Amino acid sequence: MEPDVPLPQTLLSHPSYLKVF
């Protein structure tokens, strides 16, 4: 996971990304 690029597209591609926050 690359938090350096918190793009909206990444959130859609990785729903787990929201959980990381």
The first five atom37 places (N, CA, C, CB, O) and aatype in JSON, in Angstrom:
{
  "aatype": [12, 6, 14, 3, 19, 14, 10, 14, 5, 16, 10, 10, 15, 8, 14, 15, 18, 10, 11, 19, 13],
  "atom_mask": [
    [1, 1, 1, 1, 1],
    [1, 1, 1, 1, 1],
    [1, 1, 1, 1, 1],
    [1, 1, 1, 1, 1],
    [1, 1, 1, 1, 1],
    [1, 1, 1, 1, 1],
    [1, 1, 1, 1, 1],
    [1, 1, 1, 1, 1],
    [1, 1, 1, 1, 1],
    [1, 1, 1, 1, 1],
    [1, 1, 1, 1, 1],
    [1, 1, 1, 1, 1],
    [1, 1, 1, 1, 1],
    [1, 1, 1, 1, 1],
    [1, 1, 1, 1, 1],
    [1, 1, 1, 1, 1],
    [1, 1, 1, 1, 1],
    [1, 1, 1, 1, 1],
    [1, 1, 1, 1, 1],
    [1, 1, 1, 1, 1],
    [1, 1, 1, 1, 1]
  ],
  "atom_positions": [
    [[0.83, -1.22, 0.0], [0.0, 0.0, 0.0], [0.86, 1.26, 0.0], [-0.94, 0.01, 1.22], [1.87, 1.34, 0.7]],
    [[0.46, 2.23, -0.79], [1.24, 3.47, -0.87], [0.39, 4.66, -0.44], [1.79, 3.68, -2.3], [-0.33, 5.23, -1.27]],
    [[0.46, 5.04, 0.84], [-0.31, 6.17, 1.37], [0.13, 7.5, 0.75], [-0.18, 6.24, 2.89], [-0.54, 8.52, 0.88]],
    [[1.27, 7.45, 0.07], [1.78, 8.68, -0.56], [0.88, 9.11, -1.72], [3.23, 8.46, -1.07], [0.9, 10.26, -2.15]],
    [[0.08, 8.15, -2.21], [-0.8, 8.48, -3.34], [-2.25, 8.12, -3.0], [-0.35, 7.73, -4.62], [-2.8, 7.18, -3.56]],
    [[-2.87, 8.88, -2.09], [-4.26, 8.61, -1.67], [-5.27, 9.1, -2.7], [-4.54, 9.28, -0.32], [-6.1, 9.97, -2.42]],
    [[-5.2, 8.53, -3.9], [-6.13, 8.94, -4.96], [-7.49, 8.27, -4.76], [-5.55, 8.58, -6.36], [-7.57, 7.17, -4.22]],
    [[-8.54, 8.94, -5.18], [-9.89, 8.4, -5.04], [-10.04, 7.07, -5.79], [-10.92, 9.41, -5.56], [-10.81, 6.2, -5.37]],
    [[-9.31, 6.93, -6.89], [-9.38, 5.7, -7.67], [-8.8, 4.54, -6.87], [-8.62, 5.86, -9.0], [-9.26, 3.4, -6.97]],
    [[-7.78, 4.84, -6.07], [-7.15, 3.79, -5.26], [-8.13, 3.28, -4.21], [-5.87, 4.32, -4.59], [-8.16, 2.09, -3.91]],
    [[-8.92, 4.19, -3.66], [-9.89, 3.8, -2.63], [-10.93, 2.86, -3.21], [-10.58, 5.05, -2.04], [-11.36, 1.9, -2.57]],
    [[-11.32, 3.14, -4.44], [-12.32, 2.29, -5.09], [-11.73, 0.94, -5.44], [-12.87, 2.98, -6.36], [-12.4, -0.09, -5.35]],
    [[-10.46, 0.95, -5.83], [-9.8, -0.3, -6.2], [-9.45, -1.12, -4.96], [-8.54, -0.01, -7.02], [-9.41, -2.35, -5.01]],
    [[-9.2, -0.41, -3.85], [-8.86, -1.1, -2.61], [-9.77, -0.64, -1.47], [-7.39, -0.85, -2.24], [-9.44, 0.3, -0.75]],
    [[-10.9, -1.31, -1.3], [-11.84, -0.95, -0.23], [-11.21, -1.08, 1.15], [-13.1, -1.83, -0.32], [-11.64, -0.45, 2.11]],
    [[-10.18, -1.91, 1.24], [-9.5, -2.11, 2.52], [-8.68, -0.88, 2.9], [-8.6, -3.36, 2.47], [-8.31, -0.69, 4.06]],
    [[-8.4, -0.07, 1.91], [-7.59, 1.13, 2.14], [-8.26, 2.03, 3.17], [-7.37, 1.9, 0.83], [-7.59, 2.68, 3.98]],
    [[-9.6, 2.07, 3.13], [-10.34, 2.91, 4.07], [-10.15, 2.4, 5.49], [-11.85, 2.95, 3.71], [-10.11, 3.18, 6.44]],
    [[-10.04, 1.09, 5.62], [-9.87, 0.49, 6.95], [-8.51, 0.83, 7.53], [-10.05, -1.03, 6.88], [-8.34, 0.92, 8.75]],
    [[-7.54, 1.01, 6.64], [-6.18, 1.34, 7.09], [-6.19, 2.7, 7.78], [-5.19, 1.34, 5.9], [-5.45, 2.92, 8.74]],
    [[-7.03, 3.62, 7.27], [-7.11, 4.94, 7.87], [-7.7, 4.81, 9.27], [-7.96, 5.9, 6.99], [-7.86, 5.81, 9.96]]
  ]
}
